[in-house]
Amino acid sequence: MTRIKRPRYVCFFCEDFPFLDVDQLLRGHLEQIAGRQLAAFSILCGETVELSAEDLKLVLANPSSEWVESRDDGRARALARRGLLLTDDANGELAELRRRDEQLTALNWNLESAVYHFVARWRGVDLREDGEELEPPSSQAIREFVGAFGAPPPAFHAVAGDRVELPAVTREGDLYDVLLRRRTTRSFDSETALPLKDLAAVLRYVFGYHGYARLLGEITTLKRTSPSAGGFHPIEAYPLLLEVEGVEPGLYHYNGRDHTLERIAALDPGDARKLAAQLVCGQTYFADAHVLVALAAWFDRAFWKYRNHPKAFAALLMDAAHLSQTLYLVCTEMGLGAFVTAAVNDADIEDRLGLDGYREGVLAVCGFGRPAEEPSPFDPAFEPLP
């Protein structure tokens, strides 16, 4: 007899959806009635599945803290294959699902954060329609969108209250010039390779380590040019090199301690370009960059300190955001273009990098390279505020 228990990392919900009342339709009346469907999102399988009231009752009847003997092996195994129950199988698919549940618990994943992270992962998404290249919205398309959904909220926000006039301040210096010139680049000079020294400079000053401090024994906090919760810096950089002088195209890991690239997979230039487009969901203007960098969180390093903490995952997202802004500033100062996007096929990236998605998983992709001489329509020209 199979022993089973309920996984900790599963979320149940009920969806309402309208459908036509067939009885009324046959009588000549067009009426909608509301239907309800029980569903569950299993982090272990990474998908939402429908279930019956009897299925839900069986799942909830089993504890998550101990194994119990199953009274219906067939139903129990069917639910286990959907990630809604665990079995004590030693091998195979069901054993792998149990291992994932054990790993999530061991890594101190907060339940709500885990649901958000894994439900939002993409695989095989392409933002292009019918294989066509993405184009900036036309004036007509914008008018149609506004006609359907109304105008957006105003660009500037103010609240009622006494106003305190602030002095007009203008700061001069390289930092302030770089801040004002910072922008997203969507058109790159793909005909010219990026010098190796430029790649090295960006990686060193964005993702490299510039100091450390011992807290106790081997417990070490690190210094980068960006802040990190607790000083742990759990975001790893995985560059996809497309066109860099003297370096073979391919997937790499940047070792920030030793300032070296560690090759994961060499790629043909054409295959590397196709992979870049796939990883950023068909955003080919980003795939034309010389270097793309997957930002992957080393979850167990972050959650070692912030154990099952409801804000731990938010801190990881902030870490990735800090690094992307530093990338923008460094690239702007060097005359390079930069971008960051969260519209990525993170599950596909993890597969290519050999990451399991539980101990280490992708949060975003940024990139950089030589900008094209002529900006694309995706690169709007901004005017200073009056």
C-alpha positions in Angstrom: 0.0 0.0 0.0 1.2 3.5 -0.9 2.0 6.0 1.8 1.0 9.5 1.1 1.0 13.0 2.6 -0.1 16.5 1.5 2.6 18.8 0.0 3.1 22.1 1.9 3.6 24.1 -1.3 0.2 24.0 -3.0 -2.5 26.7 -3.4 -6.2 26.0 -3.8 -8.7 28.5 -5.2 -12.1 28.6 -6.8 -12.8 30.3 -10.2 -16.1 31.7 -11.3 -16.9 31.8 -15.0 -20.0 32.6 -17.0 -21.7 30.3 -19.4 -25.0 30.0 -21.2 -28.0 28.4 -19.5 -28.8 25.6 -22.0 -32.3 25.0 -20.6 -33.2 28.7 -21.0 -31.5 28.8 -24.5 -33.7 25.9 -25.7 -36.8 28.0 -24.5 -35.6 30.9 -26.6 -34.1 32.9 -23.7 -30.4 34.0 -23.8 -29.2 34.0 -20.2 -25.8 33.6 -18.6 -25.3 31.8 -15.3 -22.2 31.6 -13.2 -20.3 28.3 -12.9 -17.6 27.4 -10.4 -14.5 25.3 -10.8 -12.2 24.2 -8.0 -8.5 24.5 -9.0 -5.1 24.2 -7.5 -1.7 25.6 -8.3 1.1 23.1 -7.6 4.5 24.6 -7.3 6.0 21.1 -7.6 4.6 20.8 -11.2 4.5 24.5 -12.0 0.9 24.4 -13.3 -2.7 25.0 -12.4 -5.0 21.9 -12.5 -8.7 21.5 -12.1 -10.0 19.2 -9.3 -13.3 18.0 -8.0 -14.8 18.5 -4.6 -13.9 14.8 -3.8 -10.3 15.4 -4.9 -10.0 18.4 -2.6 -11.5 16.5 0.3 -9.0 13.7 -0.2 -6.1 16.1 -0.4 -7.1 18.0 2.7 -7.8 14.8 4.7 -4.1 14.0 4.6 -1.5 15.8 6.8 1.6 17.5 5.5 3.8 16.6 8.5 3.6 12.8 8.4 3.1 9.8 6.1 -0.2 7.9 6.2 -1.4 4.9 4.3 -3.5 5.5 1.3 -7.0 4.0 1.1 -7.3 4.5 -2.6 -3.9 4.0 -4.4 -5.3 4.8 -7.8 -6.8 8.2 -6.9 -3.8 9.0 -4.7 -1.3 8.4 -7.5 -3.4 10.4 -10.0 -3.4 13.4 -7.6 0.3 12.9 -6.9 1.2 13.1 -10.6 -0.5 16.5 -10.6 1.5 17.7 -7.6 -1.4 17.6 -5.1 -0.2 14.7 -3.0 3.2 13.2 -2.3 4.0 9.5 -2.3 6.9 7.5 -0.7 8.0 6.2 -4.1 11.8 5.7 -4.2 12.3 6.4 -7.9 10.6 8.0 -10.9 8.5 11.1 -11.4 6.7 10.9 -8.1 10.0 10.7 -6.2 11.2 13.8 -8.0 8.1 15.7 -7.0 8.7 14.7 -3.4 12.3 15.8 -3.7 11.1 19.2 -4.9 8.8 19.6 -1.9 11.6 18.7 0.5 14.0 21.1 -1.2 11.5 24.0 -0.9 11.2 23.3 2.8 14.9 22.9 3.3 15.6 26.2 1.5 13.1 28.1 3.8 10.9 29.3 1.0 8.0 31.4 2.3 4.8 29.9 1.0 3.2 33.1 -0.5 6.5 34.1 -2.1 6.9 30.7 -3.6 3.4 30.7 -5.1 4.0 34.1 -6.7 7.4 33.2 -8.1 6.5 29.9 -9.6 3.1 30.9 -10.9 4.8 33.8 -12.8 7.5 31.7 -14.5 7.3 31.5 -18.3 8.3 28.8 -20.8 8.1 29.1 -24.5 6.4 32.6 -24.6 6.9 34.6 -27.8 5.5 38.2 -27.7 5.5 38.4 -31.5 2.2 37.6 -33.2 2.4 35.0 -36.0 6.2 35.3 -36.0 6.1 38.9 -37.1 8.6 41.4 -35.7 7.5 43.6 -32.8 6.7 47.1 -33.9 6.0 50.3 -31.9 2.3 51.0 -31.6 1.0 53.3 -34.4 -1.1 56.4 -33.6 -4.2 54.6 -34.9 -3.5 51.6 -32.6 -3.1 54.0 -29.6 -6.4 55.7 -30.5 -8.1 52.4 -30.7 -6.7 51.3 -27.3 -7.8 54.5 -25.7 -11.2 54.2 -27.3 -11.6 50.7 -25.8 -10.1 51.3 -22.3 -10.1 55.1 -21.8 -7.2 57.4 -21.2 -4.5 56.4 -18.7 -4.2 58.1 -15.3 -2.4 61.5 -15.6 1.4 61.5 -16.0 1.9 63.7 -12.9 0.4 63.1 -9.5 -0.3 65.6 -6.8 -2.0 65.4 -3.4 -3.9 68.1 -1.5 -2.0 70.0 1.2 0.2 73.0 1.8 3.0 73.3 -0.7 6.6 73.9 0.3 8.5 75.4 -2.6 12.0 73.9 -3.0 15.0 75.8 -4.4 15.9 75.1 -8.0 19.0 73.0 -7.7 21.4 72.1 -10.5 24.3 69.8 -9.8 27.2 69.5 -12.1 29.6 66.6 -12.4 30.0 63.3 -14.2 27.5 61.4 -12.0 24.7 63.9 -12.6 25.4 63.9 -16.4 25.3 60.1 -16.5 22.0 60.1 -14.5 20.4 62.5 -17.0 21.7 60.5 -20.0 20.5 57.1 -18.7 17.9 55.5 -20.9 16.8 52.1 -22.3 18.4 51.1 -25.6 16.5 49.0 -28.1 18.7 49.3 -31.2 22.3 48.0 -31.2 25.1 48.0 -33.8 25.1 44.2 -34.5 27.7 44.7 -37.3 30.5 45.6 -34.9 31.9 43.4 -32.1 32.1 44.7 -28.5 35.7 45.0 -27.3 36.7 42.5 -24.7 37.9 45.4 -22.4 34.4 46.9 -22.5 32.8 43.5 -21.5 35.4 43.2 -18.7 34.7 46.7 -17.4 30.9 46.3 -17.3 31.1 42.9 -15.5 33.6 44.1 -13.0 31.9 47.3 -12.0 28.4 45.9 -12.0 28.7 42.3 -10.9 32.2 42.1 -9.5 33.0 42.0 -5.8 35.2 44.8 -4.3 35.5 43.8 -0.7 34.2 41.5 2.0 33.7 41.4 5.8 33.7 38.4 8.1 30.7 38.3 10.4 31.7 35.1 12.2 34.0 32.4 11.1 33.3 31.7 7.4 30.1 33.8 7.4 31.0 36.5 4.9 29.2 39.6 3.6 30.3 41.1 0.3 30.6 44.5 -1.3 29.4 45.3 -4.8 28.7 48.7 -6.3 25.0 48.0 -5.6 23.2 47.4 -2.3 21.9 44.0 -1.2 19.8 42.8 1.7 22.1 41.8 4.5 25.1 42.3 2.3 24.7 38.7 1.0 24.5 39.5 -2.7 22.7 36.3 -3.8 22.2 37.4 -7.5 24.5 35.6 -9.9 25.2 36.9 -13.5 25.1 34.4 -16.4 26.2 36.2 -19.6 25.1 35.1 -23.1 27.8 36.5 -25.3 26.7 37.1 -28.9 29.5 39.3 -30.4 32.5 40.0 -28.2 36.0 40.4 -29.6 38.2 37.3 -28.8 35.5 35.3 -27.0 33.5 32.5 -28.4 29.7 33.0 -28.4 27.9 31.0 -25.8 26.5 30.9 -22.3 28.8 31.7 -19.4 28.8 32.3 -15.6 30.6 35.4 -14.4 32.8 34.6 -11.4 32.8 37.9 -9.5 35.4 36.9 -7.0 38.1 35.9 -9.6 36.8 38.2 -12.4 36.6 35.3 -14.9 34.1 33.9 -17.3 33.2 30.2 -16.8 31.9 28.7 -20.0 28.7 26.6 -19.7 28.0 26.0 -23.4 29.6 27.2 -26.6 27.2 28.2 -29.4 27.2 28.9 -33.1 26.7 32.6 -33.7 23.4 32.0 -35.4 22.2 29.7 -32.7 23.2 32.2 -30.1 21.2 34.9 -31.7 18.1 32.7 -31.9 18.5 31.6 -28.3 18.7 35.3 -27.2 15.4 36.0 -28.9 13.8 33.0 -27.3 15.0 33.9 -23.8 13.5 37.4 -24.0 10.2 36.2 -25.5 10.8 37.3 -29.0 11.9 40.9 -28.2 14.4 40.8 -31.1 15.6 44.4 -30.5 17.0 43.2 -27.2 18.3 40.1 -28.8 20.5 42.3 -31.0 22.6 43.4 -28.1 26.2 42.2 -27.9 25.7 40.6 -24.4 22.6 39.5 -22.5 22.9 38.7 -18.8 20.5 36.4 -16.9 20.1 37.5 -13.3 19.6 34.4 -11.2 18.9 34.4 -7.5 20.8 32.0 -5.3 17.8 31.3 -3.1 19.4 29.3 -0.4 22.0 32.0 0.3 19.3 34.6 0.7 16.9 32.4 2.7 19.6 31.2 5.0 19.3 34.5 6.9 15.7 35.5 6.0 14.2 32.1 6.8 10.6 31.6 5.6 10.4 35.4 5.6 7.5 37.1 3.8 9.8 39.9 2.6 12.7 37.8 1.5 11.6 37.3 -2.1 10.8 41.0 -2.4 14.4 41.8 -1.3 15.7 39.5 -4.1 13.7 41.4 -6.7 15.2 44.6 -5.3 18.7 43.2 -5.6 18.1 42.4 -9.2 16.7 45.9 -9.8 19.7 47.6 -8.1 22.1 45.7 -10.3 20.2 46.6 -13.5 20.3 50.3 -12.6 24.0 50.1 -11.9 24.4 48.4 -15.3 22.6 51.3 -17.0 24.8 53.9 -15.3 28.1 52.1 -16.0 27.1 51.6 -19.7 25.9 55.2 -20.1 29.3 56.4 -18.8 31.1 54.1 -21.3 28.9 55.1 -24.2 27.2 51.8 -24.4 23.4 51.0 -24.6 21.7 49.0 -21.9 18.3 47.4 -21.1 16.5 45.3 -18.6 13.4 43.2 -19.0 11.3 40.9 -16.8 9.4 39.5 -19.9 11.7 36.5 -20.1 11.2 32.7 -20.4 12.8 32.1 -17.1 12.1 28.4 -17.0 13.7 28.0 -20.4 16.8 30.0 -19.3 17.1 27.8 -16.2 17.0 24.6 -18.4 19.8 26.0 -20.6 21.9 27.0 -17.6 21.3 23.8 -15.7 19.5 25.5 -12.8 16.8 23.6 -10.9 14.6 26.7 -10.4 14.3 25.9 -6.7 17.8 26.4 -5.3 18.7 28.9 -8.0 16.3 30.6 -10.4 16.1 33.4 -12.9 14.5 36.7 -12.1 15.2 39.0 -15.1 17.5 39.6 -18.1 19.6 42.7 -18.7 22.0 43.4 -21.6 24.3 45.9 -23.2 26.3 46.7 -26.3 27.2 49.3 -28.8 24.1 51.3 -29.7 23.2 51.8 -33.3 23.9 55.1 -34.9 20.3 55.6 -35.9 17.8 54.9 -33.0 14.8 52.8 -33.6 11.2 53.9 -33.2 11.3 52.0 -29.9 13.8 54.6 -28.6 11.7 57.8 -28.0 13.4 61.2 -27.7 12.6 62.8 -24.4 12.2 66.5 -23.9 13.1 68.3 -20.6 10.3 69.3 -18.3 9.4 73.0 -18.6 
